[in-house]
Amino acid sequence: MNIIHHGARTGVTGSCHEIRVGTHGLLVDCGLFQGEEKGRSLDIEFPIDHIRALLLTHCHIDHIGRLPWLLAAGFRGPIYATEATAALLPLMLEDGLKIHLGLNKAQCEKFTGLVQGLLKPIPFDCRVELILPSGELVSICFRPAGHILGSAYIELSLPGERSGEQKVVFSGDLGPCDTPLLVDPQSPEQVDILVIESTYGDKQHQPVRLREQQLATIIDRSLNDGGAILIPAFSVGRTQELLFDIENLITRTMSGFSKQNSSLAKWYQLPVILDSPLAMGVTQQYVSFQRLWAKEAKQRIITGRHPLSFEQCITINQHSDHIALVNRIKATGEPAIIVAASGMCAGGRILNYLDALLPDPRTDVVMVGYQARGTLGRQLLGQPRQVDIRNSRVAVNATVHSMSGYSAHADQDDLMKFVANIKHGPQQIRIVHGDVKAQEALARKLAAIKPDCEIIIAANEKN
């Protein structure tokens, strides 16, 4: 048995890992490179004739974005994923095909139809047995990872070298603990080899319980001085978490509403604009899979609330309506919360808002997700005086906020907790999906809690 990392070795994009059993292989994820790694070839530069199946941890583009190139290279094996990931996958792929390849709707549907023919949706915690051509039996199980809807870490049971099974776990992207919308990831009982992400392996997030309070402070400021709140958000995960919290803020604030309190009246009139057709489609899937929500989220539904489709939430679909809204807000300076993709400001409708509103000092930009090196989002976190947007220099007079409490990724403490709660093992940990500094910091921490474990930093390993 051998593990090869074809992506996400020295950064957080392009996740693609191969586990080879004898002469046959399984592929875990096949993601797109982003940020500084965007210039890397999208072609599948490793042999695939021996790959018997593709396993998807979740449907973020840095984990599924090279699927078109994998199929173009000839792969036609089964694609295993959770039920929710299988439902979201066509939406995400169609969006990527339009952006990166310029395909029209008919071409996108032809490709997504091919993918759906290969998809094998698997419920959480159910085992699937895959018999390799050489006769080896591999058992596959998807466990909730808490990162986004449908996200999973994957448990593989493989034939052992001597006796019994060897258990290998690929973490995918693990989510933080104590978020109200999705359940927390639970550690596996036994692991021999763990491949774990390290996106925030050297950092701690702000507590989740404080994020609503911080968001409320920013909204109050905007209501007092005018101007828009721009939130570049990933269409899967962060958008839904934000809508969930905004609905709760409005509901709690309006419970004390009275005509005499003009401040609360402004909350009632505040538009919350979801300007992303992809995010709208994804949000519908979140509603369809309410059975995967955490207890707190389910309780709001029971009480008659609609945390992802509330009255003040306005959706913008047509591009012409989007342009008209950008021009209107630029001209009027009226308060509004605008949630638009892309989350790293690497494209999408958020660029038009940033181009129009960054020069306005009343504008607030709230960064709520990981910003890869080389992206506009990473630049804005440094509060520069100017940035380049579509080859034009744009002044930055807006205030840029960073709220790590909305991160979809586990921080260092969460990653440590996940490993510490493994009762048996692991004997080896392979650290991937993080900048070199984050991988090394996590390795030092893990060595302290698993002193008998071999720890391998993928960034330092020759593939």
SVG drawing of the C-alpha trace seen along z (x, -y; Angstrom):
<svg xmlns="http://www.w3.org/2000/svg" viewBox="-44 -59 56 72">
<polyline fill="none" stroke="black" stroke-width="0.4" points="0.0,0.0 1.3,-3.4 -0.1,-7.0 0.8,-9.6 -0.1,-13.3 -0.9,-14.7 -2.0,-18.1 -2.4,-20.1 1.2,-19.2 2.5,-22.8 -0.7,-24.8 -4.4,-24.5 -5.7,-24.0 -5.7,-21.2 -6.5,-18.4 -5.8,-15.1 -4.4,-12.0 -4.0,-8.4 -3.9,-5.3 -2.4,-2.4 -3.1,1.1 -0.9,3.5 -1.1,2.5 -4.5,0.7 -5.3,-2.7 -8.1,-4.8 -8.2,-8.6 -9.4,-10.8 -10.6,-14.2 -9.4,-15.9 -9.4,-19.6 -8.6,-22.8 -5.5,-24.9 -6.2,-28.5 -4.4,-31.6 -0.6,-31.5 -1.0,-27.9 -3.6,-28.9 -0.9,-28.9 -0.2,-25.1 -1.3,-22.8 -4.9,-21.5 -4.0,-18.4 -3.9,-15.1 -0.2,-14.6 -0.2,-11.2 -1.2,-7.8 -4.8,-6.8 -5.2,-3.5 -4.9,-1.7 -7.4,-4.0 -10.5,-2.0 -12.6,-4.7 -12.7,-8.3 -13.8,-9.2 -15.0,-12.8 -14.8,-14.2 -16.9,-17.3 -17.8,-19.5 -15.6,-22.7 -13.9,-23.5 -10.4,-22.9 -11.5,-19.3 -13.6,-18.6 -12.6,-21.2 -10.3,-19.1 -12.9,-16.4 -13.5,-17.6 -9.8,-17.0 -9.9,-13.6 -12.7,-12.5 -11.0,-14.0 -8.0,-11.8 -10.2,-8.8 -11.4,-8.0 -14.8,-6.3 -14.7,-4.5 -17.3,-4.9 -17.4,-8.2 -18.3,-7.7 -19.7,-10.6 -22.2,-11.3 -25.8,-11.9 -25.6,-15.7 -22.3,-16.0 -23.8,-14.1 -26.7,-16.5 -24.4,-19.6 -21.9,-18.3 -23.7,-19.1 -24.3,-22.7 -20.7,-23.2 -19.3,-21.6 -21.7,-23.6 -20.5,-26.8 -16.8,-25.8 -17.3,-24.8 -18.9,-28.1 -16.1,-30.1 -13.0,-28.1 -14.0,-26.6 -16.7,-29.0 -19.1,-26.2 -22.8,-26.9 -25.7,-25.4 -26.1,-22.5 -22.5,-21.6 -22.5,-21.8 -25.6,-19.5 -23.9,-16.9 -20.9,-16.8 -22.8,-16.8 -25.0,-14.0 -21.8,-11.9 -20.7,-12.6 -24.2,-11.7 -24.0,-8.4 -20.8,-7.6 -21.9,-8.9 -22.6,-6.4 -24.3,-8.4 -23.6,-6.8 -25.4,-7.7 -23.2,-8.7 -21.9,-5.8 -22.8,-3.1 -20.1,-0.8 -19.5,0.0 -17.3,2.8 -15.2,2.5 -13.5,5.5 -10.3,4.7 -9.5,6.6 -6.7,8.4 -9.2,9.7 -8.4,7.3 -11.5,6.1 -11.6,2.4 -14.3,1.1 -15.3,-2.6 -17.2,-4.6 -18.1,-8.3 -18.3,-10.1 -19.6,-13.6 -16.7,-16.2 -18.8,-19.3 -17.1,-21.5 -20.0,-22.1 -23.2,-20.2 -22.4,-16.6 -18.7,-16.9 -17.0,-13.8 -13.8,-12.2 -13.3,-8.9 -12.5,-5.7 -10.9,-2.9 -10.4,0.6 -7.7,2.3 -6.2,5.8 -3.4,5.9 0.2,7.0 0.0,9.8 -3.5,10.2 -6.6,8.2 -7.4,4.9 -5.4,1.7 -7.5,-1.5 -6.6,-4.6 -8.5,-7.9 -8.5,-10.9 -9.8,-13.9 -10.8,-16.0 -11.6,-19.4 -12.7,-19.2 -15.1,-21.8 -14.9,-23.7 -16.8,-22.6 -19.9,-24.2 -21.3,-25.7 -25.2,-26.0 -25.9,-24.7 -23.9,-21.5 -23.0,-18.7 -19.4,-18.5 -17.0,-16.0 -16.5,-12.9 -13.2,-11.2 -12.8,-7.6 -12.2,-4.8 -9.2,-3.3 -6.8,-4.6 -3.5,-3.2 -2.7,-5.9 -4.3,-9.4 -4.0,-11.9 -5.1,-15.2 -5.6,-18.8 -3.7,-21.7 -5.3,-24.8 -5.3,-26.5 -2.7,-24.2 -0.9,-27.3 -3.9,-29.5 -6.8,-29.8 -10.2,-31.1 -12.3,-33.6 -15.0,-31.7 -18.0,-30.9 -20.3,-32.3 -18.8,-35.7 -19.3,-36.0 -23.0,-37.1 -21.9,-39.9 -19.2,-41.1 -21.5,-41.0 -24.1,-42.9 -21.5,-45.6 -20.6,-46.0 -24.3,-46.2 -25.1,-48.8 -22.2,-51.0 -23.5,-50.6 -27.0,-51.6 -25.7,-54.7 -23.5,-56.1 -24.9,-54.4 -22.9,-52.4 -23.0,-48.8 -21.6,-45.7 -20.0,-43.5 -19.4,-39.9 -17.4,-37.8 -18.7,-34.4 -18.1,-30.9 -21.4,-29.7 -21.3,-26.4 -21.1,-26.8 -20.2,-30.3 -23.2,-31.8 -25.6,-29.6 -23.9,-30.2 -24.1,-33.9 -27.8,-33.8 -28.5,-31.7 -26.8,-34.2 -28.3,-37.3 -31.8,-35.8 -31.2,-35.2 -29.8,-38.7 -32.9,-40.3 -35.3,-38.1 -33.7,-38.8 -33.4,-42.6 -37.0,-42.8 -38.3,-41.1 -37.6,-44.5 -38.9,-46.6 -41.0,-49.6 -41.9,-52.7 -40.1,-54.9 -36.8,-53.1 -35.6,-54.4 -32.4,-52.2 -34.4,-49.0 -36.7,-50.3 -33.6,-50.5 -32.9,-46.8 -36.4,-46.0 -35.8,-47.9 -32.3,-46.5 -32.2,-44.5 -30.1,-41.3 -29.1,-40.6 -27.9,-37.2 -26.4,-38.0 -25.2,-34.6 -27.3,-32.2 -25.0,-29.3 -25.4,-30.2 -29.2,-30.2 -29.1,-26.7 -26.9,-25.5 -29.1,-27.1 -32.0,-25.1 -30.1,-21.9 -29.3,-22.9 -33.0,-23.2 -33.6,-19.9 -31.1,-18.1 -32.4,-19.5 -31.9,-16.0 -28.2,-16.7 -28.5,-20.0 -27.4,-20.4 -29.9,-20.3 -30.0,-24.1 -30.8,-24.7 -33.6,-22.0 -35.1,-23.6 -35.6,-26.9 -37.5,-25.1 -39.7,-23.5 -40.6,-26.9 -41.7,-28.1 -38.7,-30.1 -37.0,-30.0 -33.3,-30.6 -32.2,-30.4 -35.2,-32.0 -36.4,-34.9 -38.5,-37.9 -35.7,-40.4 -33.5,-38.2 -33.6,-39.3 -32.2,-37.1 -30.7,-38.5 -30.6,-36.1 -30.4,-38.0 -27.1,-39.7 -28.9,-42.9 -30.5,-43.1 -27.1,-42.7 -25.6,-45.6 -28.6,-47.8 -28.2,-47.1 -24.5,-47.8 -25.1,-51.2 -28.0,-52.0 -26.0,-51.3 -23.0,-53.2 -25.3,-56.2 -27.4,-56.2 -25.0,-54.9 -28.0,-53.2 -27.3,-50.5 -27.5,-46.9 -25.9,-43.6 -24.6,-42.0 -23.5,-38.4 -21.8,-37.5 -19.3,-35.1 -16.5,-34.4 -15.2,-33.9 -11.6,-34.8 -12.6,-37.7 -11.0,-35.7 -14.0,-36.3 -17.8,-36.4 -20.2,-39.2 -18.4,-40.4 -15.8,-42.1 -18.3,-44.6 -19.3,-45.6 -15.7,-45.9 -14.9,-48.0 -17.8,-50.3 -17.7,-50.6 -14.1,-50.1 -13.4,-53.9 -16.4,-54.8 -15.2,-55.1 -18.7,-54.1 -18.3,-50.6 -17.4,-47.6 -15.9,-44.5 -16.2,-41.4 -13.8,-38.5 -15.2,-35.3 -13.2,-32.5 -9.7,-31.4 -7.9,-33.7 -5.2,-31.8 -1.9,-33.5 -2.1,-35.5 -5.9,-36.2 -7.5,-39.7 -9.1,-38.6 -5.6,-38.1 -4.5,-41.5 -7.5,-43.2 -6.8,-41.7 -3.6,-43.8 -5.8,-47.0 -3.8,-48.4 -4.4,-51.8 -5.1,-50.4 -5.8,-47.1 -6.0,-45.9 -9.5,-44.8 -9.7,-43.6 -6.6,-45.6 -7.8,-48.8 -6.4,-50.5 -9.1,-50.9 -8.7,-53.0 -9.4,-51.2 -11.1,-53.6 -13.5,-50.9 -12.9,-49.2 -11.9,-45.5 -12.8,-43.2 -11.6,-39.6 -14.0,-37.3 -12.3,-33.9 -15.4,-32.7 -17.0,-32.0 -14.2,-29.8 -15.4,-26.5 -12.1,-24.9 -11.1,-23.5 -8.4,-25.6 -5.4,-24.2 -7.3,-23.3 -10.1,-21.5 -7.5,-19.5 -5.7,-18.5 -9.0,-17.5 -9.9,-15.3 -6.5,-13.5 -6.4,-13.3 -9.8,-11.6 -8.7,-8.7 -8.6,-5.9 -6.4,-3.5 -3.6,-4.9 -2.6,-6.3 0.8,-4.9 1.4,-7.4 0.0,-10.9 0.5,-12.6 -0.1,-16.3 -1.4,-18.0 -3.6,-20.9 -1.8,-23.7 1.0,-26.3 4.4,-24.9 4.3,-27.0 0.9,-25.6 2.0,-22.0 5.1,-22.3 3.3,-24.0 0.6,-21.3 3.3,-18.6 5.0,-19.9 1.7,-19.9 0.7,-16.4 4.1,-15.0 3.3,-16.1 0.0,-14.2 1.0,-11.2 4.7,-10.7 4.9,-7.2 3.4,-8.2 5.4,-8.8 4.5,-12.3 5.2,-13.2 4.9,-16.7 3.8,-16.4 5.5,-19.8 8.9,-18.3 8.4,-15.0 9.4,-14.2 6.5,-12.7"/>
</svg>
